[in-house]
Amino acid sequence: MSRYVRPYGDTTGDGMIQTSFTLPVPFGPKADGAALQLANKMGMDPAMVVHSHAIGADFTFFVVYGSVKHLVDLDEVRVVEREYPLLSPSEVNTTLKKLLRRKFVVVGGCIGTDAHTVGIDAILNIKGFAGEKGLEYYRELKVVNLGAQVSVPELVRRARTEKADAVLISQVVTQRDAHILNTQEMAAAFREAMGDRRPLLVAGGPRFDPLMAGELGVDRVFSRGTTPGEVASYLVHAVQEKKGVAA
């Protein structure tokens, strides 16, 4: 694989991309011209407005198609790659039972004013996500799902009451960086209340970058598309690391 790559549209390396956006301009020829100007300033040349439609009286939505000259240097790409194997539910159960000789306790919920439970339910509820059963399905996991709009003090209290090994929080609302601030508040509260004896802290949500774990003060960040199996396998990996056991 080449180190340097360009977008692919009709032919290799032609640089063709498609993007969409909204401008606060009434629908019409001038709006299309404004969209082309923006596309040119973004480095798309030539660019074509392939679709536009009004959003109310004062806004227009656009889809723009065009070529860019930019290259991607794959050697400079920084991502968090999974460093642990994906385990089946039976492998998760067997490993945890051998390591702990008790159930691994997971407390989860949506903190702050966030009422979007689809993500946390996809991971915790037995029905799961993407054809995988949720963590409630795992025999060696005890799952406590606190639901939506859980305050940070309540989360800490329940985690202590349940003797949680891991706390999973989900954040979907991102206005004014609410997902970042809420997660940092949660991590700080656990450090203050429990110090080094705090549980494993895991944050998830579609707008999180897995590279943000250190900034957020958590042990792991999962983003969009994460499955229950990935989370369960990570929990096993974390226990193995804590106990100094090779995978």
Residue, then its C-alpha position, 0 to 999 in steps of 0.5 A: m500500500s502506498r504511503y501517499v493516497r488521494p481520494y478516488g472517484d472515477t479513476t485512481g488518484d483523481g481526487m474527487i470528493q463529495t461534501s454537503f453543507t448548509l448556508p444561511v442564504p435563500f435558495g436560488p442561483k446566488a446560493d449556488g454561487a456562494a456554495l461554489q465559492l466556499a468549495n473553491k476556498m476548501g480546495m475543491d477545483p473544479a467544483m459542481v453543485v450537484h444538488s441544492h434545496a431550500i430549508g425554510a425561507d433563509f437557508t439552502f442545503f447543498v451537495v457539492y462534487g469536485s476534485v481536491k489536490h490534497l494528499v493523505d500521508l498514511d504515516e502521519v495518521r494517528v488512531v487508537e487500534r485495538e490491542y486485544p483480541l475479540l472474544s466470544p461470549s463464552e471466552v469472556n465468561t470463562t476468562l473472567k470466572k478464572l481471573l476473578r472467581r466472581k461476577f464482574v460488575v458493570v454500572g452504566g448510564c447517560i450522565g448529565t441532561d443527556a436522555h439518549t439511551v440508544g447507545i448505552d442500551a445497545i451495549l448493555n441490554i441483552k438485545g444488543f447491537a449489530g447481531e451481538k448480544g449486549l453485556e446482560y447476556y454474559r453470565e459472568l457480568k452483573v450489569v446495572n443500567l441506570g438509564a438516562q440523565v444520571s447525575v455524577p454524584e448518583l453515578v459515583r454513589r451507585a458504583r460504590t454501592e454495587k462495588a463496580d469494576a467498571v463504569l460505562i457512560s454514554q454521551v450523545v449531546t455535544q452542544r457546547d462540548a457538553h459530552i467532554l465537560n460531563t465526562q471530565e466532571m465524572a472522571a474527576a468525581f471518581r478520582e476524588a471519591m475513590g482515588d486509585r481504587r476507582p473502577l475502570l472508566v469507559a466513555g462512549g458516543p458518536r462524537f468522541d475521538p478514541l484518542m481523547a481518553g487522556e484528555l477526558g480522564v478515562d481509561r478507554v473511549f469508544s466511538r460510533g459503531t462499537t459493538p458489545g463484543e468489543v466492549a466485553s473483550y476490552l473489559v477482559h483485557a483490562v482485568q488481565e492487564k491489572k492482574g499481569v496476566a498475558a492474553 
